[in-house]
């Protein structure tokens, strides 16, 4: 099996995320990938996909993934039934970090318990 085939799911995720300036080369059993994502959360998603295939320290892939907007971890559009604590759980695996999201969005949020469907929130770096 070619290394590129082995990491097909991670490469597919990169396409879904809209990686810019992406390049993929396979040479001597090593897959080399380059590209730029918008936010740190997307970079983390790609690394999680790579590690899901190659283990925690894969030796058959080298990835240079840059972040276009390093000041923001992610941008999140609120959907029905969400709260800041649920959003914090999703991005940080810690519901209590809702305060960080609230503080980063004070320009549009007056109360952490009052968010609206469709609001676009900045998720700060963990």
Buried (B, 14 or more C-beta within 10 A) or exposed (E): EEBBEBBEEBBEBBEEBEBEEBEBEBEEEEBBBBBBBBBBBBBBBBBEBBBEBBEEEBEBBEBEBEBEBEEBBBEBEBEEEBBBBEBBBBBBEEBEBBEBBBEBBEEEBEEBEEBEEEBEBBBBEB
